[in-house]
Every structure is written in C-alpha cells, then in structure tokens.
Amino acid sequence: MLLTNLNRIIKYGFKNFWRNGWLNIATISVIILALFMMSILVMINQLTDKILADIQEKMDISVYFKSEVVEFDIQRIKSELENLSQVKFVEYVSKEKAWEEFQLEHKENPTISESIAEIETNPLYATLNIKARQPEDYPGVVNFLEQDNYRVLISKINYKENKEQINRLSDISRTVRQGGIFLTLIFCLIAIIITFNAIRLTMHSHHREIEIMRLVGANNWYIRWPFIIEGMLFGIVGGIICFLLFYSGIILASPKISNVVSEINLVDFFKSNALKIITLQILTGIFLGTISSLIAIRKYLKI
C-alpha cells in the first residue's frame, strides 16, 4: 500500500511538472540564473582564497642594510631573528651576491647591461629575506626590527608595500563577495516567487481533483506531496542545466583568464571540484523549489 501511494505521488508530481510548458521553462530559467550567480560567487571565493594564500605563501620581508653596516652586525641580527618563534627562516644576501644576481637577471636587456657596465661601484645593499611562519606573524617581526638598536643599521623594510597589496586584494575580494551575495539573494528570491506562482497555478488547475481526494478520504500529505515533488523537479532540472551551462562558460572563459593570471586554470579547478559544484547546485535548486512549494501549499491549499 505504501509503495502504491508513493508511486502515485511521484507520478502526480511528474504529471504536474510537465503540464504547464512555457511557465515551467520560465521558472527553470530563473532558477538557473539564481544557481549560476551562486556558482560564480562560490568560484570567485575559492579562486580569491587561493590567490591570497599563494601571495601570502610567497610573501616575505626584505630588510636592506645601510652600505656602511659590516657583515658581522648583519649576521648577528640574522641569528637573533632566527631565534624568534615567529620566524621560519632567514636568508642573507650579501651586496656582492645581490649584484651578481641582478646582472645575471638582466643580461638579456642591452639597455640595462650598458648601464651596468658604466657603473663602477656596487649600488645594491646587503639584505636579509625573512619568512614568517604565519602571515599574521609579520607585524611582530617588523616591530622587532624597528627597535632603536636595529633601526639605525637598516635602510629600508619592504613589508608595508607587500601588506598594502594584500590588503587591496582582500578589499576587492570582500567587495566582490558582498555584491555577489546580494545578487544571488535577489535571484533566489525571484526564483522562489516565480516557482511559487507556477505551483499555485498548478494547484488552481487541480482544484477539482483536490476536492475529490478530500471527499474520498485522502490525507493531507498525500495531497501535498505531488506539489512538493513538482517544486523539487524544478530545482533538479535547473541544477543539471546550470551545471552544463556553467561548465561551458568555464571552458570559454578559462583561456582569457589564464592570459591575465597564468597561475589560474579554471578548467582544472572546475574538474577537481565538479562533484561538489553539481551537488551544491542541485541541492540549492531542490531547496528553492521545495521552499516555494511549501509556501504555495500553506497559502493556497487550505489543508
């Protein structure tokens, strides 16, 4: 008996779903838009987090010492820095080594090579490159170096420039997230309203059948479930179509984005997270369709 009722409920749900053709297409289209915006937001969040993590991983502090500072004092500061719990490692680059690396790096540039040949003295500074254990440890390291007994030996610390770049990227990421969340919520609300209207019209067209079911003793949930299944079908179909469209968009956009940011391969990122993405899209679609169905049932199906 239970299986028979379940089979009838599912059958009625599918029948309701296919009944209003153009309205169903409009409903699914809006659900796809909502899911598409949500997917873009999730993708942007993931990529932004990855970019920030990569930048923070590459981030370090370069401390440039004044030309008159002797190597003994630099090595002493290096040893003291290595004893700090916040410091992962410290690399010493002498003036001579920095000059050799600079010449090697620009040997293919004739303009710079000619300028190097005309310079009689080494214009570069001895440097300590400091890598902290965590990004939040850098301010403590900078405060340590800004003590009076160290500051008089130091020409420049480049931490502020790196920090500003990360802060700018974080601000952009936060703005994009906030805008994406707002647009996603708007589309979700529109999707709920349109799905609600589609199911309400289905209820209206089945009004006489519902009355007959009541008269023959059908319980409330037997009457409700076909409309809930109809809403779930809107979400499932919308989620599957959105996944296919989103994948097509990723394939088209990936080469252009890779030209701007070579470290990012959207296709590989999508493939490695495809199961998570389609699951999120379908579950969100089911949620939107089910919420719309429940609202419509509560408002128009007085049972």
N, C-alpha and C positions, 0 to 999 in steps of 0.2 A: 504493500500500500504506500509506504513511504517513498519507495523508488518510483512508483507510478506518479505520485503527486509531484515529485522532484522533476521527473521527465516532462510533465505537463507545464510546470512553472517555467522551465528553461525554454520549452517550445513556445509558450506565450511570449516570453521575453524576446526571443529572436524574431517572432512574428511582429511584435510591436516595433522592434528596431527597424525592420525593412519597410514598414508601412508608409512612413512619411519621407519620401525620397529626397526632395530638394531641401526640406527643413533639416533632415539628418546630415546632408552634405554641409550645410551652413554651420550646424552645431559642431560637427567633427572638425571643420576648418578652424573655428575659433579655439577649440581645444588644442589643435595642432600649434596655433600661434602661441598660446599660453605655454605649452610644453617646449616649444622652440626657444622662446625667450628664457625660460628657466634653464634649458640646456646650455645656451650661450653664457648665461650667468655662471653656471657651475664650471664650464670650461675656462672662462676668464679667471675665476677664482683659483682654480687649480694651476693654471699657467702662471698667474701672477705670483702665487706662493712659491712655485718652482723657480721663477726668475729671481725673486727676493732671496730665496735660500741659496741659489747659485752665487748671487752677488755677495751675500754675507759670508759664504764659504771662501770666496776669493779675496774678501776684504782683509786688509791688514793696516798696520800703522808704519809709515816710513818716517824715521827720525833722522834729520840731516844735521850734522855737526858743523860747527864753525871751522874754518880752514886751519886755524891755529891750534885746535884741540889735538893732542897727541893720541896715538893708538892705545897707549896704556890706560888712559882715562875712559876711552870708549869701551875697551874690553872689561873694565871694572863695572861700568854701568850695565853692560851686557850680562855679566854674571849676576848682578843684583836683580835684573829683570827676570832672569831665568828662575830665580828663587821665589818669584811671586806665584801664588796659586792660580791667578787668572791667566797666566801666560803659558801658551802651549809650546812655542819655540821662538828663538831669536836668531836671526841671520845677520852676520856682519859683512858688509860690503865696503872694502877699502876704496879710497879715491882712485887708486890705480886700476883696480878691478872694474869699478864703475865706468872708468874712461875706456877701458878695453871693450867692455860690453857695448858701450854707446857707439864706438867706432865700428864694431862688427855689425851691429844692428842697422847702421845707416851706410854701409859700404856701397850699396847699390844706388844710392842717391848722390849724383855727381855734385849737386849744389852744396849739400852738407859736407861731402868729402873734401871739396875745395876749401870750405870754411875751416874744417878740422886741420887741414894741412897748414893753414896760416896761423893757427893758434899755437903759441909757444909754451903756454903753461896749461896745466890741467884745471879747468874751471869747475869741476864737479866736487861734491862733498862726500866725505865718508858717511855711511848710512847704516842704521840698524833697522831691519824689517822685522816687525813684531806681529806674531799671530796669536790672538787670544783664544781661549778655549770656547767661549761663547760670545756672540755679538754684544750682549749686554755687559761684558767684562771690559770692553774698550775704554769707557769713560774712567774707570778706576785706574787703568794703565796710564792714561793721559794725565790724570791728576798726580800720579806718582812722578811722572817726568816733568811736571810743571813746578816741582819743588825748587826753591831758590838755588840749591847747590847743583842741580842738574840744568836748570833753565839757562844759566849763564854760559853753558857749553853748547847749547842747542841753537841752531839757526832757524829750523822750521820743523813742525809736526803736521803731517798732511791729513790727520784724522778728520778734521772738520769738513774738508771737501768731500770725502767719502760718505760721511754721515749725512750731509745735505743731499747727496744723490739718492741715498736710500730713503731718506725722509720724503723726498719729492715723489719717488716711485710709490711709496706707501700711501701718500696722499692721493695720487692718481688712482691707485688700486681701490682705495676706500670710496672715492667719488664714483667710480665705475660700478662698484658693488651696490652702493646705495641707489644709484639710478636704475641699475638692473633689477634690484629687488622691487622698486616702485613700479616699474613697467610690468614685471612678472605678476605682481599682485593685481594690477589693473586688468591684465589679460585674463587672469584666473577668475576675477570677479565677473568679467564679461562672459567667459565660458560658462560659469555657473548659471548666470541669468538666462543665456540662450538655451542651455541644456534643460534648465527648469521649464522654460516655455515649450520646448519640444515635448517633454514628458507630460506637461499639463495638457497639451493638445491631444496627445495620445489618450490620456485619461478621459478627456471630453468625448473623443470618438468611441471610447469603450464604455461610455456611461451606462448604456442599457445592459451590456454584458455583466458589468459590475453589480447592477441591481439584481440580475438573475442569480448571480453567485451568492449574493446575500440571502436571497429568498430560499435557496436550496441548502443553506447552512454552511457555506464555505467560511473558514475562519479568516481573521483579518490579515494574517501574514501570507496566506495563500493568495489573497488578492493583491497584497503589496509587492511580493517578490518579483513578479514579471516586470514591474516598472523599475525596480532596483536593478535587475539584470539588464534591462534596456540601458539605464544610465552607465552601468559598468561596461557594456559593449561600446558605448560612445568613447569611453576612456581607453579601452584596449585598442580599438581600431585607430584612434587618434595617436596613441603612443607608438604603435607599429609604424604608421605612416610618417610620424615625426622623426623616428629613428632613421628611416630610409632617406628622408629629405635632409636630415642633419648630416648624415654620412656623405651624401652627395655634395653638400655645401662645404664640408671639411676637405674633400678631395679637390674642389675648385679653389678654395682659399689657401690651402697649405703652401703651394709654391710661392704665392705672393708674400705670405707672412714670413716664409723662410728666407726670402730675399732681404727682408728688413731685419729679422732676428734669426741668424743662421743656426743658433742653438736649438730652436724650436722646430720639431717635426710633428705637425698636428695629426697627420695620418697615423703615425706610430703611436702617438699618445692616445688617439681615439681607439685604435685596435686593442691596446693594452687595457683600456677601461671600457670596452664595448659592452660587456655584460652588466657592469654597474650602471652604465648610461641607459641602456634599454630597460633595465629593471626599474630604475628611477622614473623614467618617462611613463612606462605602463602603470606603475603603482600610483603615480601622481594623477594620471588620466583616470584611473579607476576611482581614486579619491574624489576628484572633481565631479565625475558622473554620479557617484553614489550620494555625495552631499546634495547635488541638485535634485536627485530622485527623492531623497528623504524630505527635502524642503517642500517639493511639489506634493508629495503624499500627505504631509502634515497639513498643508494649506488647502488642498482641493479634494482630497479623498478623506471624507469625514468618517473614518473607521478607527 
